[in-house]
Amino acid sequence: MDEYIIVHHKEEMMEILTWQARTEKNVTLKQLEKMTGISKTTLNTIENGLTSPTLRQLEAIAIALDTKISALYDSEYK
């Protein structure tokens, strides 16, 4: 019988910071929706961590908020 070693990696989550960036710029979800073309519902689910944004969405949000994509997330591997 082969023995297998199971290695458990601590699951690291990337923290999305779009809410912080948006509120720092005093932009509402409705305004950001108009600026990015991303629905308010989608923006809300991204901000609440219910879905992960695509790179294109992060880019659109970064452009709208005049910030870098890297300012919109935090990760141990950033």
N, CA, C and O atoms as CSV, one atom per row, in Angstrom:
chain,resi,resn,atom,element,x,y,z
A,1,MET,N,N,0.848,-1.183,0.000
A,1,MET,CA,C,0.000,0.000,0.000
A,1,MET,C,C,0.891,1.242,0.000
A,1,MET,O,O,1.794,1.370,0.826
A,2,ASP,N,N,0.628,2.139,-0.922
A,2,ASP,CA,C,1.382,3.384,-0.981
A,2,ASP,C,C,0.910,4.328,0.112
A,2,ASP,O,O,-0.279,4.424,0.415
A,3,GLU,N,N,1.863,5.008,0.682
A,3,GLU,CA,C,1.506,6.011,1.678
A,3,GLU,C,C,1.579,7.386,1.024
A,3,GLU,O,O,2.501,7.681,0.264
A,4,TYR,N,N,0.625,8.190,1.325
A,4,TYR,CA,C,0.581,9.539,0.772
A,4,TYR,C,C,0.724,10.532,1.909
A,4,TYR,O,O,0.122,10.386,2.974
A,5,ILE,N,N,1.516,11.518,1.659
A,5,ILE,CA,C,1.655,12.598,2.628
A,5,ILE,C,C,0.763,13.736,2.146
A,5,ILE,O,O,0.904,14.229,1.027
A,6,ILE,N,N,-0.124,14.126,2.987
A,6,ILE,CA,C,-1.027,15.216,2.641
A,6,ILE,C,C,-0.484,16.489,3.266
A,6,ILE,O,O,-0.294,16.580,4.479
A,7,VAL,N,N,-0.245,17.442,2.430
A,7,VAL,CA,C,0.261,18.727,2.894
A,7,VAL,C,C,-0.893,19.715,2.868
A,7,VAL,O,O,-1.503,19.951,1.826
A,8,HIS,N,N,-1.173,20.270,3.991
A,8,HIS,CA,C,-2.238,21.270,4.076
A,8,HIS,C,C,-1.611,22.644,4.006
A,8,HIS,O,O,-0.750,22.992,4.814
A,9,HIS,N,N,-2.041,23.405,3.055
A,9,HIS,CA,C,-1.578,24.779,2.938
A,9,HIS,C,C,-2.620,25.674,3.576
A,9,HIS,O,O,-3.822,25.494,3.378
A,10,LYS,N,N,-2.157,26.615,4.322
A,10,LYS,CA,C,-3.063,27.596,4.884
A,10,LYS,C,C,-3.682,28.357,3.718
A,10,LYS,O,O,-2.978,28.946,2.897
A,11,GLU,N,N,-4.974,28.335,3.662
A,11,GLU,CA,C,-5.649,29.010,2.553
A,11,GLU,C,C,-5.590,30.512,2.769
A,11,GLU,O,O,-6.159,31.038,3.726
A,12,GLU,N,N,-4.913,31.178,1.893
A,12,GLU,CA,C,-4.793,32.630,1.962
A,12,GLU,C,C,-5.816,33.237,1.023
A,12,GLU,O,O,-5.956,32.810,-0.122
A,13,MET,N,N,-6.501,34.198,1.499
A,13,MET,CA,C,-7.499,34.868,0.683
A,13,MET,C,C,-6.968,36.232,0.266
A,13,MET,O,O,-6.312,36.937,1.033
A,14,MET,N,N,-7.266,36.562,-0.934
A,14,MET,CA,C,-6.938,37.888,-1.424
A,14,MET,C,C,-8.048,38.818,-0.939
A,14,MET,O,O,-9.230,38.508,-1.090
A,15,GLU,N,N,-7.681,39.922,-0.374
A,15,GLU,CA,C,-8.674,40.881,0.095
A,15,GLU,C,C,-8.888,41.934,-0.987
A,15,GLU,O,O,-7.947,42.588,-1.437
A,16,ILE,N,N,-10.136,42.081,-1.389
A,16,ILE,CA,C,-10.498,43.075,-2.394
A,16,ILE,C,C,-10.803,44.390,-1.680
A,16,ILE,O,O,-11.567,44.414,-0.715
A,17,LEU,N,N,-10.208,45.475,-2.153
A,17,LEU,CA,C,-10.301,46.768,-1.468
A,17,LEU,C,C,-11.055,47.822,-2.284
A,17,LEU,O,O,-10.811,49.020,-2.138
A,18,THR,N,N,-11.962,47.370,-3.133
A,18,THR,CA,C,-12.678,48.337,-3.968
A,18,THR,C,C,-13.564,49.262,-3.131
A,18,THR,O,O,-13.688,50.444,-3.454
A,19,TRP,N,N,-14.175,48.754,-2.075
A,19,TRP,CA,C,-15.029,49.599,-1.229
A,19,TRP,C,C,-14.193,50.715,-0.612
A,19,TRP,O,O,-14.607,51.874,-0.602
A,20,GLN,N,N,-13.010,50.361,-0.094
A,20,GLN,CA,C,-12.144,51.354,0.529
A,20,GLN,C,C,-11.731,52.422,-0.479
A,20,GLN,O,O,-11.770,53.616,-0.179
A,21,ALA,N,N,-11.342,51.995,-1.658
A,21,ALA,CA,C,-10.912,52.947,-2.691
A,21,ALA,C,C,-12.077,53.827,-3.139
A,21,ALA,O,O,-11.914,55.030,-3.345
A,22,ARG,N,N,-13.242,53.224,-3.286
A,22,ARG,CA,C,-14.420,53.971,-3.748
A,22,ARG,C,C,-14.864,55.006,-2.723
A,22,ARG,O,O,-15.142,56.152,-3.076
A,23,THR,N,N,-14.932,54.608,-1.461
A,23,THR,CA,C,-15.398,55.548,-0.439
A,23,THR,C,C,-14.356,56.641,-0.176
A,23,THR,O,O,-14.707,57.773,0.156
A,24,GLU,N,N,-13.083,56.296,-0.326
A,24,GLU,CA,C,-12.025,57.305,-0.182
A,24,GLU,C,C,-12.177,58.410,-1.226
A,24,GLU,O,O,-11.847,59.568,-0.972
A,25,LYS,N,N,-12.679,58.036,-2.399
A,25,LYS,CA,C,-12.879,59.007,-3.493
A,25,LYS,C,C,-14.293,59.606,-3.473
A,25,LYS,O,O,-14.657,60.377,-4.361
A,26,ASN,N,N,-15.084,59.247,-2.456
A,26,ASN,CA,C,-16.467,59.734,-2.332
A,26,ASN,C,C,-17.306,59.422,-3.567
A,26,ASN,O,O,-18.049,60.271,-4.060
A,27,VAL,N,N,-17.176,58.193,-4.058
A,27,VAL,CA,C,-17.923,57.740,-5.233
A,27,VAL,C,C,-18.963,56.726,-4.771
A,27,VAL,O,O,-18.638,55.794,-4.034
A,28,THR,N,N,-20.199,56.900,-5.196
A,28,THR,CA,C,-21.250,55.946,-4.845
A,28,THR,C,C,-21.208,54.747,-5.786
A,28,THR,O,O,-20.578,54.795,-6.843
A,29,LEU,N,N,-21.885,53.672,-5.388
A,29,LEU,CA,C,-21.974,52.505,-6.269
A,29,LEU,C,C,-22.632,52.879,-7.594
A,29,LEU,O,O,-22.203,52.428,-8.656
A,30,LYS,N,N,-23.665,53.697,-7.528
A,30,LYS,CA,C,-24.365,54.116,-8.751
A,30,LYS,C,C,-23.423,54.907,-9.671
A,30,LYS,O,O,-23.427,54.705,-10.886
A,31,GLN,N,N,-22.629,55.793,-9.099
A,31,GLN,CA,C,-21.669,56.560,-9.895
A,31,GLN,C,C,-20.616,55.634,-10.512
A,31,GLN,O,O,-20.263,55.776,-11.682
A,32,LEU,N,N,-20.120,54.684,-9.712
A,32,LEU,CA,C,-19.107,53.761,-10.210
A,32,LEU,C,C,-19.681,52.863,-11.313
A,32,LEU,O,O,-18.980,52.502,-12.259
A,33,GLU,N,N,-20.941,52.514,-11.181
A,33,GLU,CA,C,-21.620,51.744,-12.226
A,33,GLU,C,C,-21.586,52.506,-13.549
A,33,GLU,O,O,-21.275,51.938,-14.595
A,34,LYS,N,N,-21.908,53.791,-13.491
A,34,LYS,CA,C,-21.901,54.615,-14.704
A,34,LYS,C,C,-20.493,54.806,-15.264
A,34,LYS,O,O,-20.302,54.863,-16.479
A,35,MET,N,N,-19.525,54.902,-14.382
A,35,MET,CA,C,-18.142,55.144,-14.798
A,35,MET,C,C,-17.484,53.906,-15.405
A,35,MET,O,O,-16.605,54.024,-16.259
A,36,THR,N,N,-17.911,52.714,-14.963
A,36,THR,CA,C,-17.238,51.482,-15.374
A,36,THR,C,C,-18.045,50.610,-16.331
A,36,THR,O,O,-17.481,49.800,-17.065
A,37,GLY,N,N,-19.369,50.780,-16.319
A,37,GLY,CA,C,-20.217,49.877,-17.095
A,37,GLY,C,C,-20.458,48.555,-16.382
A,37,GLY,O,O,-21.069,47.648,-16.947
A,38,ILE,N,N,-19.986,48.438,-15.152
A,38,ILE,CA,C,-20.209,47.238,-14.334
A,38,ILE,C,C,-21.458,47.490,-13.496
A,38,ILE,O,O,-21.582,48.537,-12.861
A,39,SER,N,N,-22.373,46.540,-13.495
A,39,SER,CA,C,-23.633,46.758,-12.786
A,39,SER,C,C,-23.400,46.992,-11.295
A,39,SER,O,O,-22.444,46.495,-10.700
A,40,LYS,N,N,-24.303,47.761,-10.727
A,40,LYS,CA,C,-24.250,48.058,-9.297
A,40,LYS,C,C,-24.308,46.763,-8.483
A,40,LYS,O,O,-23.630,46.636,-7.464
A,41,THR,N,N,-25.106,45.822,-8.928
A,41,THR,CA,C,-25.234,44.527,-8.248
A,41,THR,C,C,-23.895,43.795,-8.240
A,41,THR,O,O,-23.481,43.262,-7.210
A,42,THR,N,N,-23.219,43.770,-9.387
A,42,THR,CA,C,-21.920,43.099,-9.476
A,42,THR,C,C,-20.901,43.809,-8.606
A,42,THR,O,O,-20.148,43.157,-7.882
A,43,LEU,N,N,-20.861,45.125,-8.664
A,43,LEU,CA,C,-19.934,45.888,-7.821
A,43,LEU,C,C,-20.170,45.591,-6.346
A,43,LEU,O,O,-19.225,45.442,-5.572
A,44,ASN,N,N,-21.437,45.509,-5.969
A,44,ASN,CA,C,-21.792,45.226,-4.580
A,44,ASN,C,C,-21.329,43.828,-4.164
A,44,ASN,O,O,-20.807,43.653,-3.063
A,45,THR,N,N,-21.516,42.835,-5.031
A,45,THR,CA,C,-21.089,41.472,-4.684
A,45,THR,C,C,-19.559,41.373,-4.610
A,45,THR,O,O,-19.023,40.593,-3.822
A,46,ILE,N,N,-18.869,42.152,-5.420
A,46,ILE,CA,C,-17.403,42.200,-5.345
A,46,ILE,C,C,-16.985,42.820,-4.007
A,46,ILE,O,O,-16.126,42.282,-3.308
A,47,GLU,N,N,-17.590,43.939,-3.665
A,47,GLU,CA,C,-17.234,44.637,-2.419
A,47,GLU,C,C,-17.540,43.809,-1.185
A,47,GLU,O,O,-16.848,43.923,-0.173
A,48,ASN,N,N,-18.567,42.980,-1.256
A,48,ASN,CA,C,-18.955,42.147,-0.113
A,48,ASN,C,C,-18.262,40.790,-0.109
A,48,ASN,O,O,-18.555,39.950,0.742
A,49,GLY,N,N,-17.349,40.566,-1.049
A,49,GLY,CA,C,-16.588,39.336,-1.072
A,49,GLY,C,C,-17.362,38.113,-1.524
A,49,GLY,O,O,-16.935,36.982,-1.291
A,50,LEU,N,N,-18.495,38.334,-2.168
A,50,LEU,CA,C,-19.316,37.210,-2.629
A,50,LEU,C,C,-18.870,36.691,-3.983
A,50,LEU,O,O,-19.184,35.561,-4.359
A,51,THR,N,N,-18.138,37.516,-4.713
A,51,THR,CA,C,-17.586,37.117,-6.002
A,51,THR,C,C,-16.235,37.811,-6.186
A,51,THR,O,O,-15.979,38.875,-5.622
A,52,SER,N,N,-15.402,37.194,-6.972
A,52,SER,CA,C,-14.094,37.786,-7.262
A,52,SER,C,C,-14.163,38.565,-8.568
A,52,SER,O,O,-14.749,38.094,-9.543
A,53,PRO,N,N,-13.576,39.737,-8.593
A,53,PRO,CA,C,-13.591,40.524,-9.826
A,53,PRO,C,C,-12.631,39.932,-10.861
A,53,PRO,O,O,-11.627,39.308,-10.517
A,54,THR,N,N,-12.958,40.142,-12.115
A,54,THR,CA,C,-12.023,39.770,-13.171
A,54,THR,C,C,-10.955,40.854,-13.252
A,54,THR,O,O,-11.118,41.935,-12.685
A,55,LEU,N,N,-9.880,40.572,-13.943
A,55,LEU,CA,C,-8.857,41.596,-14.131
A,55,LEU,C,C,-9.395,42.781,-14.916
A,55,LEU,O,O,-9.043,43.928,-14.639
A,56,ARG,N,N,-10.241,42.508,-15.888
A,56,ARG,CA,C,-10.847,43.605,-16.667
A,56,ARG,C,C,-11.719,44.486,-15.778
A,56,ARG,O,O,-11.724,45.708,-15.928
A,57,GLN,N,N,-12.456,43.873,-14.856
A,57,GLN,CA,C,-13.269,44.659,-13.930
A,57,GLN,C,C,-12.380,45.488,-13.012
A,57,GLN,O,O,-12.644,46.669,-12.788
A,58,LEU,N,N,-11.326,44.873,-12.481
A,58,LEU,CA,C,-10.400,45.637,-11.631
A,58,LEU,C,C,-9.781,46.796,-12.391
A,58,LEU,O,O,-9.618,47.889,-11.849
A,59,GLU,N,N,-9.434,46.553,-13.654
A,59,GLU,CA,C,-8.859,47.618,-14.469
A,59,GLU,C,C,-9.860,48.754,-14.670
A,59,GLU,O,O,-9.500,49.925,-14.552
A,60,ALA,N,N,-11.106,48.417,-14.971
A,60,ALA,CA,C,-12.140,49.436,-15.172
A,60,ALA,C,C,-12.363,50.241,-13.897
A,60,ALA,O,O,-12.527,51.460,-13.946
A,61,ILE,N,N,-12.370,49.559,-12.763
A,61,ILE,CA,C,-12.559,50.240,-11.482
A,61,ILE,C,C,-11.357,51.142,-11.190
A,61,ILE,O,O,-11.526,52.278,-10.747
A,62,ALA,N,N,-10.153,50.642,-11.435
A,62,ALA,CA,C,-8.944,51.435,-11.203
A,62,ALA,C,C,-8.938,52.695,-12.059
A,62,ALA,O,O,-8.604,53.777,-11.576
A,63,ILE,N,N,-9.306,52.557,-13.319
A,63,ILE,CA,C,-9.361,53.722,-14.215
A,63,ILE,C,C,-10.385,54.733,-13.704
A,63,ILE,O,O,-10.112,55.931,-13.641
A,64,ALA,N,N,-11.578,54.230,-13.339
A,64,ALA,CA,C,-12.652,55.114,-12.872
A,64,ALA,C,C,-12.260,55.857,-11.595
A,64,ALA,O,O,-12.617,57.021,-11.414
A,65,LEU,N,N,-11.528,55.183,-10.716
A,65,LEU,CA,C,-11.154,55.789,-9.436
A,65,LEU,C,C,-9.767,56.443,-9.479
A,65,LEU,O,O,-9.265,56.921,-8.462
A,66,ASP,N,N,-9.159,56.458,-10.667
A,66,ASP,CA,C,-7.845,57.063,-10.856
A,66,ASP,C,C,-6.838,56.519,-9.848
A,66,ASP,O,O,-6.193,57.265,-9.111
A,67,THR,N,N,-6.726,55.185,-9.842
A,67,THR,CA,C,-5.791,54.517,-8.944
A,67,THR,C,C,-5.166,53.337,-9.672
A,67,THR,O,O,-5.556,53.028,-10.798
A,68,LYS,N,N,-4.225,52.692,-9.060
A,68,LYS,CA,C,-3.590,51.519,-9.646
A,68,LYS,C,C,-4.394,50.266,-9.284
A,68,LYS,O,O,-5.021,50.205,-8.226
A,69,ILE,N,N,-4.368,49.280,-10.165
A,69,ILE,CA,C,-5.040,48.008,-9.873
A,69,ILE,C,C,-4.522,47.442,-8.553
A,69,ILE,O,O,-5.298,46.905,-7.761
A,70,SER,N,N,-3.237,47.557,-8.317
A,70,SER,CA,C,-2.648,46.987,-7.100
A,70,SER,C,C,-3.192,47.625,-5.818
A,70,SER,O,O,-3.073,47.043,-4.740
A,71,ALA,N,N,-3.785,48.810,-5.929
A,71,ALA,CA,C,-4.391,49.456,-4.761
A,71,ALA,C,C,-5.759,48.873,-4.439
A,71,ALA,O,O,-6.335,49.176,-3.394
A,72,LEU,N,N,-6.283,48.037,-5.332
A,72,LEU,CA,C,-7.632,47.501,-5.174
A,72,LEU,C,C,-7.672,46.121,-4.546
A,72,LEU,O,O,-8.749,45.547,-4.382
A,73,TYR,N,N,-6.517,45.580,-4.193
A,73,TYR,CA,C,-6.495,44.286,-3.516
A,73,TYR,C,C,-5.279,44.193,-2.613
A,73,TYR,O,O,-4.304,44.928,-2.771
A,74,ASP,N,N,-5.362,43.274,-1.666
A,74,ASP,CA,C,-4.234,43.003,-0.804
A,74,ASP,C,C,-4.052,41.496,-0.754
A,74,ASP,O,O,-5.022,40.738,-0.734
A,75,SER,N,N,-2.806,41.076,-0.733
A,75,SER,CA,C,-2.488,39.657,-0.715
A,75,SER,C,C,-1.091,39.486,-0.140
A,75,SER,O,O,-0.230,40.355,-0.282
A,76,GLU,N,N,-0.888,38.370,0.497
A,76,GLU,CA,C,0.441,38.048,0.996
A,76,GLU,C,C,1.434,37.965,-0.148
A,76,GLU,O,O,2.633,38.155,0.055
A,77,TYR,N,N,0.948,37.683,-1.345
A,77,TYR,CA,C,1.797,37.499,-2.521
A,77,TYR,C,C,1.838,38.701,-3.432
A,77,TYR,O,O,2.297,38.592,-4.569
A,78,LYS,N,N,1.379,39.832,-2.973
A,78,LYS,CA,C,1.342,41.061,-3.771
A,78,LYS,C,C,2.725,41.581,-4.029
A,78,LYS,O,O,2.885,42.609,-4.686
